[in-house]
Amino acid sequence: MAWQFGPYRVDELIARGGMGEVHRAYDTRHDRFVALKLLTDRAADDDEFRKRFKREAHAAARLREPHVIPIHAYGEIDGRLYLDMRLVEGHNLSKTLALNGPMSPETAVDVIGQVAAALDAAHSEGLIHRDVKPSNVILQGDFAYLVDFGIARPLTANTDITGTGEALGTLSYMAPERFGSGPVDHRVDIYALACVLFQCLTGDKPFTAENPLAVIFAHANDDPPSPSERREGVPTGLDRVVAKGMAKDPGERYASAGELAAAARKALVSDSTKRLPPVPPPVPVETPADAPVEVPPKRRGPQWKIVAAMVAVVVIAGLAIWWWPKTYIIEPTPTTPIPTPRELAAPTNPPCDGTFIVIVGSAVTPANYTSDLRQFLAENVGAKYLHAPTTGCSSLRTHIDGTEIYSVYYGPFPDKNTACAKRNSVGRDSFVRRLDNSSPNDRAVSCR
């Protein structure tokens, strides 16, 4: 049953995380459906929960890059914190790999390049993501979004253990320095991005073990595995990209996520699908009983601080992974410069004759009319836009707080079923309107 939360008409529950729940909601101020994330009642009086919720909102609101998931608004209504997000449909990278198997090298490198752009934007703002992993990459077609900055912290925050002793992040993608007491900077995200690249290419995580302590030990000590040895057809040049991205010493990694992505693209061009020939097995040689035993050179082992921290973090790491909430999928905020209105053709207003349209987005801020419309039209090939006040249909909202509305739409369609079929194919936060003078302008046509 729908209920009211400030200007939002809150509908069904979409998902629930450790400290938040997300509902499909209708924003009456901006005439759009949104994903509304609310702080759970259980955590409403918990200061630590509230701080993390606000940090997630603040971190997301600061970023303006197409591959980063921003938010519409955040704040507090009647003592309850909320995030207002634009809902989109897609699958996370983890699910995609599980269903379809590893990606082609070209597709993997393309996805990593998009995630790298998001990370560089965050790093330029002084934020570390700290939980880069496939489940936090959302794919909508061939477009990738990096989500869940819920554990992002300023670059000056060195610790990865919370005041309650919880480890932040996911062990399979955590850089060695995350388990020690030394400084942590943006290069932990570069390490994790290299791990994700490996998984995109092979379908497997770089280091796997049933015992979490063994995974931590591998990150701290073992050489990064080579994707070309795990899967035929992977360019050997990508082995070098993964190895450098996962270097134990942060100073030996790429300086930025974009630099890693550029090296991966170069490896595709220069190395193609060339493979190194297999190394023949060694020929066994009998050794006399009295022959001296050659001691192999000692590998670099973990620092004692890392070893100590591994024991301390292994139990709490799993709890943090289970506990941490999800971030829910939204579309990026347009970042293109605002052009002059004359660059757009005149609006195409459909007749008010009882037909149906599918609205995919609305421009409601005069300063951004043209840039918002251009963005929506670019994302919806074949769509048109209308000027709501001059359509002559009372079923369409014409103004918000005295400001005229422009909307991008598909149609018109002769009947509800055809319009709903289009709405289902478009997805995201699109909705259906009937063009008449009797339907309410604050409620979309139900496609159920």
Salt bridges, closest charged atoms under 4 A:
ASP11 OD1 - ARG9 NE 3.88
GLU12 OE1 - ARG448 NH2 3.14
GLU21 OE1 - ARG16 NE 3.65
GLU21 OE2 - HIS23 NE2 3.19
GLU21 OE2 - ARG80 NH2 3.43
ASP27 OD1 - ARG29 NE 3.59
ASP27 OD2 - HIS30 ND1 2.76
ASP27 OD2 - ARG32 NE 3.65
ASP31 OD1 - ARG433 NH2 2.83
ASP41 OD1 - ARG80 NH2 3.63
GLU48 OE2 - ARG52 NE 2.95
GLU56 OE2 - LYS37 NZ 2.96
GLU76 OE2 - ARG50 NH2 3.22
ASP84 OD1 - HIS72 ND1 2.86
GLU89 OE2 - ARG423 NH1 3.98
GLU125 OE1 - ARG62 NH2 3.67
ASP131 OD2 - LYS133 NZ 3.39
ASP160 OD1 - ARG130 NH1 2.04
ASP160 OD2 - ARG178 NE 2.21
GLU166 OE1 - ARG52 NH1 3.55
GLU177 OE2 - ARG253 NH1 2.74
ASP185 OD2 - ARG187 NH2 2.64
ASP189 OD2 - HIS123 NE2 2.80
ASP223 OD1 - ARG299 NH2 3.50
ASP271 OD2 - ARG240 NH2 3.51
ASP271 OD1 - LYS274 NZ 3.47
GLU331 OE1 - ARG86 NH2 2.78
GLU331 OE2 - ARG428 NE 2.88
GLU343 OE1 - ARG374 NH1 3.62
GLU404 OE1 - HIS387 NE2 2.81
ASP429 OD2 - ARG86 NE 3.61
ASP436 OD2 - ARG434 NE 2.77
